[in-house]
Amino acid sequence: MPKEAGSARKKFRFHFIVEIVLIAVLAVYMMLAKGRVVGDDLVFTVIGAGLMALVTYWTLSTLRDGLNMLVLRAHTLKH
């Protein structure tokens, strides 16, 4: 069980770091998009939509890993 908890912790840390990087990239995209009309530049709009979808997916995945880590920790404390 301790191996699983350590593995879950490492996985969560990695996902959290990637999450921060993705949010920073999305913030830069939003600054670049300021003043642009949605759909005016189709490639720019598609990149933004894809980036937002990726950030959403990664956030949910990170939350799942965090919950998994908490469950493993709670299970370890019980035993």
N, C-alpha and C positions, 0 to 999 in steps of 0.2 A: 504493500500500500504506500509506503513512503516514496518509492520510486515513481509511482503514478502522480503523487502530489507534486514532487519536484519537476516532473515532466510537464504537468499542467501549468505550473508557475512559470516555467521557461517559455512555454508556448504563449501564455497570456502576455508576458513581458514583450515578446517579439511582436505579437499582434498589436499591442498598445503603441509600440514605437512606430510601426508602419501606419497605424491610425493617425498619429500626430503628423507624420510626414504627408499623408494624404489630405488631411485637413489644411495643412499649410499650402499645399499645391492648389487646393480648391480656393483658398483665400486669394492666392495670386491670380488665379483664373478670374475670380469675381472682380478683382481690381482692374484687370485687363478688359473685362466685359463692361465696365462702367461706361455708360454713354452709348453703347451699341444697341441696336434694335435686334430683338430676338428674331432669328430667321433671316436676317439681312445677309449674313455670311454663313451659309449652310454648314461648311466644314467646322467653323468655330462653334456653332450651336451644337453640332453633333458631338464634338469633343467635350463640350461642357456637360451635355446630357449624359454621356458615357462616364465622365468623371464623377458626376453626382450619383449615378447608379453604383459605381464602384465604391465610393465612400459609404453609401448606405449599406451595401452588402457587407463591407468590411466592418462597419460599426456593429451590425447585428452579429457577425461572426465573433468579434471581440467580446461582446456582451455574453454570448454563449460560452466562450472559453472562461470568462471571469466567473460566471455562475458555476461552471464545472469545477473550477478551482475551489470555490467556496464550499461546494458540496463535498468534495474530497477532503477538504480541511475539517469540515464538521464531522464527517464520517471518521476521520482519524482521531479527533478529539473524543468521540464517543467510546472508542475502543482502547 
